Amino acid sequence: MNKQSKIRKKTVELHAPARPSRIRRAPARAKVETYARNAWWESREWEIRFAVAGIILFALGITAVVVDIGHVLGL
């Protein structure tokens, strides 16, 4: 007689009903207040303002270099 193969795993047996999810639906109060203070700097509008300011400062720097080179060369 041959023995039966035990290659297959046993199915999971659930003895107790599934527990309800423990995920919080509302964030903790302290995190909301901290985020409200930091959200002012993290908004999309501030990203645009910083980008525009960076572009303007870069353009002013390039202009200063070009004017200085023109002044040195006497053009």
Biopython code that builds the backbone (N, CA, C, O; Angstrom):
import numpy as np
from Bio.PDB.StructureBuilder import StructureBuilder

atoms = [
    (1, "MET", "N", (0.829, -1.177, 0.000)),
    (1, "MET", "CA", (0.000, 0.000, 0.000)),
    (1, "MET", "C", (0.876, 1.244, 0.000)),
    (1, "MET", "O", (1.939, 1.283, 0.619)),
    (2, "ASN", "N", (0.408, 2.232, -0.696)),
    (2, "ASN", "CA", (1.112, 3.513, -0.737)),
    (2, "ASN", "C", (0.492, 4.477, 0.252)),
    (2, "ASN", "O", (-0.713, 4.456, 0.506)),
    (3, "LYS", "N", (1.366, 5.342, 0.815)),
    (3, "LYS", "CA", (0.859, 6.388, 1.703)),
    (3, "LYS", "C", (0.411, 7.582, 0.868)),
    (3, "LYS", "O", (0.938, 7.825, -0.218)),
    (4, "GLN", "N", (-0.559, 8.319, 1.382)),
    (4, "GLN", "CA", (-1.010, 9.513, 0.667)),
    (4, "GLN", "C", (0.027, 10.618, 0.822)),
    (4, "GLN", "O", (0.679, 10.739, 1.859)),
    (5, "SER", "N", (0.163, 11.414, -0.220)),
    (5, "SER", "CA", (1.129, 12.513, -0.219)),
    (5, "SER", "C", (0.640, 13.651, 0.677)),
    (5, "SER", "O", (-0.555, 13.944, 0.725)),
    (6, "LYS", "N", (1.579, 14.294, 1.389)),
    (6, "LYS", "CA", (1.244, 15.437, 2.252)),
    (6, "LYS", "C", (1.822, 16.734, 1.685)),
    (6, "LYS", "O", (2.185, 17.638, 2.438)),
    (7, "ILE", "N", (1.904, 16.818, 0.382)),
    (7, "ILE", "CA", (2.471, 17.998, -0.274)),
    (7, "ILE", "C", (1.577, 19.215, -0.089)),
    (7, "ILE", "O", (2.067, 20.324, 0.122)),
    (8, "ARG", "N", (0.294, 19.012, -0.165)),
    (8, "ARG", "CA", (-0.636, 20.133, -0.054)),
    (8, "ARG", "C", (-0.682, 20.645, 1.377)),
    (8, "ARG", "O", (-0.628, 19.873, 2.334)),
    (9, "LYS", "N", (-0.784, 21.970, 1.502)),
    (9, "LYS", "CA", (-0.900, 22.594, 2.827)),
    (9, "LYS", "C", (-2.336, 22.505, 3.303)),
    (9, "LYS", "O", (-3.273, 22.425, 2.509)),
    (10, "LYS", "N", (-2.483, 22.521, 4.601)),
    (10, "LYS", "CA", (-3.830, 22.539, 5.171)),
    (10, "LYS", "C", (-4.448, 23.909, 4.971)),
    (10, "LYS", "O", (-3.738, 24.914, 4.934)),
    (11, "THR", "N", (-5.736, 23.954, 4.844)),
    (11, "THR", "CA", (-6.417, 25.238, 4.725)),
    (11, "THR", "C", (-6.457, 25.908, 6.100)),
    (11, "THR", "O", (-6.392, 25.243, 7.135)),
    (12, "VAL", "N", (-6.563, 27.196, 6.085)),
    (12, "VAL", "CA", (-6.595, 27.954, 7.327)),
    (12, "VAL", "C", (-7.938, 27.730, 8.011)),
    (12, "VAL", "O", (-8.998, 27.835, 7.394)),
    (13, "GLU", "N", (-7.863, 27.422, 9.283)),
    (13, "GLU", "CA", (-9.080, 27.204, 10.038)),
    (13, "GLU", "C", (-9.324, 28.392, 10.953)),
    (13, "GLU", "O", (-8.497, 28.702, 11.810)),
    (14, "LEU", "N", (-10.438, 29.043, 10.774)),
    (14, "LEU", "CA", (-10.775, 30.190, 11.609)),
    (14, "LEU", "C", (-11.643, 29.715, 12.768)),
    (14, "LEU", "O", (-12.743, 29.197, 12.573)),
    (15, "HIS", "N", (-11.125, 29.904, 13.973)),
    (15, "HIS", "CA", (-11.865, 29.466, 15.149)),
    (15, "HIS", "C", (-12.782, 30.570, 15.667)),
    (15, "HIS", "O", (-13.872, 30.297, 16.171)),
    (16, "ALA", "N", (-12.340, 31.801, 15.540)),
    (16, "ALA", "CA", (-13.132, 32.928, 16.033)),
    (16, "ALA", "C", (-13.548, 33.794, 14.842)),
    (16, "ALA", "O", (-12.888, 33.776, 13.802)),
    (17, "PRO", "N", (-14.628, 34.543, 14.987)),
    (17, "PRO", "CA", (-15.014, 35.438, 13.884)),
    (17, "PRO", "C", (-13.975, 36.547, 13.714)),
    (17, "PRO", "O", (-13.234, 36.875, 14.641)),
    (18, "ALA", "N", (-13.942, 37.098, 12.545)),
    (18, "ALA", "CA", (-12.979, 38.150, 12.244)),
    (18, "ALA", "C", (-13.205, 39.357, 13.149)),
    (18, "ALA", "O", (-14.341, 39.751, 13.411)),
    (19, "ARG", "N", (-12.092, 39.940, 13.626)),
    (19, "ARG", "CA", (-12.193, 41.111, 14.492)),
    (19, "ARG", "C", (-12.422, 42.364, 13.651)),
    (19, "ARG", "O", (-12.025, 42.414, 12.487)),
    (20, "PRO", "N", (-13.056, 43.364, 14.232)),
    (20, "PRO", "CA", (-13.228, 44.618, 13.485)),
    (20, "PRO", "C", (-11.874, 45.309, 13.297)),
    (20, "PRO", "O", (-10.948, 45.110, 14.083)),
    (21, "SER", "N", (-11.779, 46.107, 12.260)),
    (21, "SER", "CA", (-10.546, 46.815, 11.951)),
    (21, "SER", "C", (-10.203, 47.815, 13.043)),
    (21, "SER", "O", (-11.086, 48.456, 13.613)),
    (22, "ARG", "N", (-8.894, 47.944, 13.334)),
    (22, "ARG", "CA", (-8.456, 48.890, 14.354)),
    (22, "ARG", "C", (-7.904, 50.175, 13.733)),
    (22, "ARG", "O", (-7.236, 50.955, 14.412)),
    (23, "ILE", "N", (-8.172, 50.392, 12.481)),
    (23, "ILE", "CA", (-7.694, 51.597, 11.814)),
    (23, "ILE", "C", (-8.462, 52.791, 12.350)),
    (23, "ILE", "O", (-9.687, 52.750, 12.470)),
    (24, "ARG", "N", (-7.739, 53.853, 12.671)),
    (24, "ARG", "CA", (-8.406, 55.066, 13.174)),
    (24, "ARG", "C", (-9.056, 55.800, 12.014)),
    (24, "ARG", "O", (-8.490, 55.905, 10.926)),
    (25, "ARG", "N", (-10.203, 56.283, 12.259)),
    (25, "ARG", "CA", (-10.913, 57.024, 11.224)),
    (25, "ARG", "C", (-10.616, 58.518, 11.299)),
    (25, "ARG", "O", (-10.721, 59.211, 10.287)),
    (26, "ALA", "N", (-10.251, 59.028, 12.466)),
    (26, "ALA", "CA", (-9.921, 60.444, 12.622)),
    (26, "ALA", "C", (-8.515, 60.536, 13.211)),
    (26, "ALA", "O", (-8.191, 59.792, 14.137)),
    (27, "PRO", "N", (-7.669, 61.438, 12.690)),
    (27, "PRO", "CA", (-6.318, 61.566, 13.232)),
    (27, "PRO", "C", (-6.344, 62.126, 14.653)),
    (27, "PRO", "O", (-7.321, 62.738, 15.085)),
    (28, "ALA", "N", (-5.261, 61.903, 15.351)),
    (28, "ALA", "CA", (-5.158, 62.396, 16.724)),
    (28, "ALA", "C", (-5.180, 63.922, 16.728)),
    (28, "ALA", "O", (-4.761, 64.547, 15.754)),
    (29, "ARG", "N", (-5.654, 64.517, 17.789)),
    (29, "ARG", "CA", (-5.807, 65.970, 17.875)),
    (29, "ARG", "C", (-4.458, 66.689, 17.769)),
    (29, "ARG", "O", (-4.371, 67.705, 17.079)),
    (30, "ALA", "N", (-3.424, 66.203, 18.417)),
    (30, "ALA", "CA", (-2.124, 66.880, 18.407)),
    (30, "ALA", "C", (-1.537, 66.932, 17.003)),
    (30, "ALA", "O", (-0.925, 67.930, 16.622)),
    (31, "LYS", "N", (-1.719, 65.870, 16.238)),
    (31, "LYS", "CA", (-1.185, 65.851, 14.884)),
    (31, "LYS", "C", (-1.916, 66.839, 13.992)),
    (31, "LYS", "O", (-1.301, 67.440, 13.111)),
    (32, "VAL", "N", (-3.194, 67.017, 14.196)),
    (32, "VAL", "CA", (-3.963, 67.956, 13.383)),
    (32, "VAL", "C", (-3.473, 69.375, 13.626)),
    (32, "VAL", "O", (-3.310, 70.142, 12.678)),
    (33, "GLU", "N", (-3.236, 69.733, 14.878)),
    (33, "GLU", "CA", (-2.766, 71.084, 15.186)),
    (33, "GLU", "C", (-1.365, 71.321, 14.638)),
    (33, "GLU", "O", (-1.086, 72.399, 14.113)),
    (34, "THR", "N", (-0.478, 70.332, 14.749)),
    (34, "THR", "CA", (0.877, 70.469, 14.219)),
    (34, "THR", "C", (0.836, 70.592, 12.707)),
    (34, "THR", "O", (1.554, 71.407, 12.127)),
    (35, "TYR", "N", (0.010, 69.795, 12.075)),
    (35, "TYR", "CA", (-0.085, 69.856, 10.624)),
    (35, "TYR", "C", (-0.659, 71.195, 10.174)),
    (35, "TYR", "O", (-0.249, 71.731, 9.144)),
    (36, "ALA", "N", (-1.595, 71.732, 10.930)),
    (36, "ALA", "CA", (-2.199, 73.018, 10.562)),
    (36, "ALA", "C", (-1.146, 74.124, 10.585)),
    (36, "ALA", "O", (-1.172, 75.025, 9.747)),
    (37, "ARG", "N", (-0.220, 74.057, 11.543)),
    (37, "ARG", "CA", (0.848, 75.062, 11.590)),
    (37, "ARG", "C", (1.823, 74.893, 10.434)),
    (37, "ARG", "O", (2.279, 75.882, 9.860)),
    (38, "ASN", "N", (2.146, 73.650, 10.085)),
    (38, "ASN", "CA", (3.123, 73.396, 9.032)),
    (38, "ASN", "C", (2.508, 73.443, 7.634)),
    (38, "ASN", "O", (3.235, 73.609, 6.655)),
    (39, "ALA", "N", (1.217, 73.303, 7.522)),
    (39, "ALA", "CA", (0.574, 73.270, 6.217)),
    (39, "ALA", "C", (0.689, 74.611, 5.508)),
    (39, "ALA", "O", (0.603, 74.672, 4.282)),
    (40, "TRP", "N", (0.882, 75.679, 6.262)),
    (40, "TRP", "CA", (1.007, 77.004, 5.661)),
    (40, "TRP", "C", (2.212, 77.044, 4.720)),
    (40, "TRP", "O", (2.139, 77.664, 3.659)),
    (41, "TRP", "N", (3.307, 76.400, 5.085)),
    (41, "TRP", "CA", (4.503, 76.380, 4.248)),
    (41, "TRP", "C", (4.464, 75.276, 3.212)),
    (41, "TRP", "O", (5.200, 75.341, 2.227)),
    (42, "GLU", "N", (3.640, 74.275, 3.397)),
    (42, "GLU", "CA", (3.629, 73.129, 2.504)),
    (42, "GLU", "C", (2.546, 73.204, 1.449)),
    (42, "GLU", "O", (2.307, 72.219, 0.750)),
    (43, "SER", "N", (1.884, 74.340, 1.314)),
    (43, "SER", "CA", (0.799, 74.424, 0.350)),
    (43, "SER", "C", (1.340, 74.596, -1.068)),
    (43, "SER", "O", (2.496, 74.974, -1.263)),
    (44, "ARG", "N", (0.513, 74.322, -2.024)),
    (44, "ARG", "CA", (0.888, 74.418, -3.434)),
    (44, "ARG", "C", (1.230, 75.855, -3.817)),
    (44, "ARG", "O", (2.117, 76.086, -4.638)),
    (45, "GLU", "N", (0.527, 76.821, -3.221)),
    (45, "GLU", "CA", (0.785, 78.230, -3.535)),
    (45, "GLU", "C", (2.199, 78.627, -3.145)),
    (45, "GLU", "O", (2.869, 79.349, -3.883)),
    (46, "TRP", "N", (2.662, 78.155, -1.974)),
    (46, "TRP", "CA", (4.020, 78.497, -1.541)),
    (46, "TRP", "C", (5.066, 77.843, -2.420)),
    (46, "TRP", "O", (6.124, 78.433, -2.640)),
    (47, "GLU", "N", (4.812, 76.643, -2.933)),
    (47, "GLU", "CA", (5.749, 76.011, -3.862)),
    (47, "GLU", "C", (5.894, 76.862, -5.120)),
    (47, "GLU", "O", (7.000, 77.036, -5.632)),
    (48, "ILE", "N", (4.783, 77.389, -5.612)),
    (48, "ILE", "CA", (4.821, 78.234, -6.810)),
    (48, "ILE", "C", (5.567, 79.524, -6.516)),
    (48, "ILE", "O", (6.368, 79.979, -7.332)),
    (49, "ARG", "N", (5.309, 80.121, -5.349)),
    (49, "ARG", "CA", (5.992, 81.373, -4.990)),
    (49, "ARG", "C", (7.497, 81.171, -4.879)),
    (49, "ARG", "O", (8.269, 81.995, -5.368)),
    (50, "PHE", "N", (7.922, 80.082, -4.240)),
    (50, "PHE", "CA", (9.359, 79.812, -4.118)),
    (50, "PHE", "C", (9.987, 79.554, -5.486)),
    (50, "PHE", "O", (11.114, 79.981, -5.736)),
    (51, "ALA", "N", (9.274, 78.865, -6.371)),
    (51, "ALA", "CA", (9.797, 78.604, -7.710)),
    (51, "ALA", "C", (9.969, 79.904, -8.484)),
    (51, "ALA", "O", (10.999, 80.109, -9.127)),
    (52, "VAL", "N", (8.980, 80.778, -8.430)),
    (52, "VAL", "CA", (9.067, 82.069, -9.136)),
    (52, "VAL", "C", (10.197, 82.918, -8.556)),
    (52, "VAL", "O", (10.942, 83.549, -9.305)),
    (53, "ALA", "N", (10.330, 82.937, -7.223)),
    (53, "ALA", "CA", (11.414, 83.702, -6.599)),
    (53, "ALA", "C", (12.773, 83.145, -7.010)),
    (53, "ALA", "O", (13.704, 83.915, -7.248)),
    (54, "GLY", "N", (12.904, 81.838, -7.097)),
    (54, "GLY", "CA", (14.159, 81.232, -7.529)),
    (54, "GLY", "C", (14.496, 81.584, -8.962)),
    (54, "GLY", "O", (15.652, 81.868, -9.278)),
    (55, "ILE", "N", (13.503, 81.569, -9.829)),
    (55, "ILE", "CA", (13.732, 81.927, -11.233)),
    (55, "ILE", "C", (14.159, 83.381, -11.353)),
    (55, "ILE", "O", (15.065, 83.703, -12.121)),
    (56, "ILE", "N", (13.506, 84.264, -10.592)),
    (56, "ILE", "CA", (13.856, 85.694, -10.643)),
    (56, "ILE", "C", (15.270, 85.918, -10.122)),
    (56, "ILE", "O", (16.035, 86.670, -10.727)),
    (57, "LEU", "N", (15.630, 85.281, -9.014)),
    (57, "LEU", "CA", (16.990, 85.440, -8.478)),
    (57, "LEU", "C", (18.041, 84.890, -9.439)),
    (57, "LEU", "O", (19.107, 85.485, -9.597)),
    (58, "PHE", "N", (17.750, 83.769, -10.077)),
    (58, "PHE", "CA", (18.671, 83.210, -11.060)),
    (58, "PHE", "C", (18.839, 84.167, -12.241)),
    (58, "PHE", "O", (19.955, 84.384, -12.714)),
    (59, "ALA", "N", (17.737, 84.736, -12.714)),
    (59, "ALA", "CA", (17.811, 85.684, -13.835)),
    (59, "ALA", "C", (18.599, 86.932, -13.442)),
    (59, "ALA", "O", (19.374, 87.445, -14.250)),
    (60, "LEU", "N", (18.418, 87.428, -12.221)),
    (60, "LEU", "CA", (19.193, 88.587, -11.765)),
    (60, "LEU", "C", (20.680, 88.262, -11.690)),
    (60, "LEU", "O", (21.519, 89.094, -12.034)),
    (61, "GLY", "N", (21.002, 87.072, -11.247)),
    (61, "GLY", "CA", (22.405, 86.656, -11.189)),
    (61, "GLY", "C", (23.026, 86.578, -12.569)),
    (61, "GLY", "O", (24.148, 87.045, -12.770)),
    (62, "ILE", "N", (22.319, 85.998, -13.519)),
    (62, "ILE", "CA", (22.818, 85.918, -14.906)),
    (62, "ILE", "C", (22.984, 87.315, -15.486)),
    (62, "ILE", "O", (23.972, 87.594, -16.166)),
    (63, "THR", "N", (22.022, 88.192, -15.220)),
    (63, "THR", "CA", (22.109, 89.573, -15.717)),
    (63, "THR", "C", (23.325, 90.281, -15.139)),
    (63, "THR", "O", (24.027, 90.986, -15.864)),
    (64, "ALA", "N", (23.587, 90.106, -13.846)),
    (64, "ALA", "CA", (24.745, 90.738, -13.212)),
    (64, "ALA", "C", (26.041, 90.239, -13.834)),
    (64, "ALA", "O", (26.960, 91.029, -14.050)),
    (65, "VAL", "N", (26.132, 88.958, -14.124)),
    (65, "VAL", "CA", (27.345, 88.412, -14.742)),
    (65, "VAL", "C", (27.518, 88.959, -16.154)),
    (65, "VAL", "O", (28.629, 89.328, -16.534)),
    (66, "VAL", "N", (26.455, 89.019, -16.931)),
    (66, "VAL", "CA", (26.543, 89.515, -18.304)),
    (66, "VAL", "C", (26.935, 90.986, -18.318)),
    (66, "VAL", "O", (27.774, 91.394, -19.120)),
    (67, "VAL", "N", (26.337, 91.789, -17.438)),
    (67, "VAL", "CA", (26.671, 93.219, -17.379)),
    (67, "VAL", "C", (28.111, 93.400, -16.938)),
    (67, "VAL", "O", (28.807, 94.261, -17.476)),
    (68, "ASP", "N", (28.581, 92.615, -15.973)),
    (68, "ASP", "CA", (29.953, 92.720, -15.499)),
    (68, "ASP", "C", (30.943, 92.335, -16.596)),
    (68, "ASP", "O", (31.964, 93.002, -16.764)),
    (69, "ILE", "N", (30.657, 91.274, -17.340)),
    (69, "ILE", "CA", (31.547, 90.878, -18.425)),
    (69, "ILE", "C", (31.552, 91.958, -19.511)),
    (69, "ILE", "O", (32.600, 92.266, -20.078)),
    (70, "GLY", "N", (30.381, 92.530, -19.796)),
    (70, "GLY", "CA", (30.313, 93.608, -20.792)),
    (70, "GLY", "C", (31.093, 94.832, -20.336)),
    (70, "GLY", "O", (31.726, 95.504, -21.150)),
    (71, "HIS", "N", (31.051, 95.126, -19.043)),
    (71, "HIS", "CA", (31.788, 96.266, -18.507)),
    (71, "HIS", "C", (33.306, 96.013, -18.586)),
    (71, "HIS", "O", (34.067, 96.923, -18.913)),
    (72, "VAL", "N", (33.732, 94.816, -18.297)),
    (72, "VAL", "CA", (35.153, 94.469, -18.328)),
    (72, "VAL", "C", (35.672, 94.499, -19.754)),
    (72, "VAL", "O", (36.787, 94.965, -19.985)),
    (73, "LEU", "N", (34.904, 94.019, -20.712)),
    (73, "LEU", "CA", (35.337, 93.988, -22.101)),
    (73, "LEU", "C", (35.141, 95.332, -22.796)),
    (73, "LEU", "O", (35.628, 95.520, -23.911)),
    (74, "GLY", "N", (34.454, 96.247, -22.177)),
    (74, "GLY", "CA", (34.255, 97.579, -22.733)),
    (74, "GLY", "C", (33.270, 97.623, -23.884)),
    (74, "GLY", "O", (33.423, 98.433, -24.798)),
    (75, "LEU", "N", (32.265, 96.770, -23.855)),
    (75, "LEU", "CA", (31.295, 96.761, -24.950)),
    (75, "LEU", "C", (30.192, 97.708, -24.695)),
    (75, "LEU", "O", (29.282, 97.831, -25.515)),
]
sb = StructureBuilder()
sb.init_structure("model")
sb.init_model(0)
sb.init_chain("A")
sb.init_seg("    ")
for serial, (resi, resn, name, xyz) in enumerate(atoms, 1):
    if name == "N":
        sb.init_residue(resn, " ", resi, " ")
    sb.init_atom(name, np.array(xyz, "f"), 0.0, 1.0, " ", f" {name:<3s}", serial, name[0])
structure = sb.get_structure()
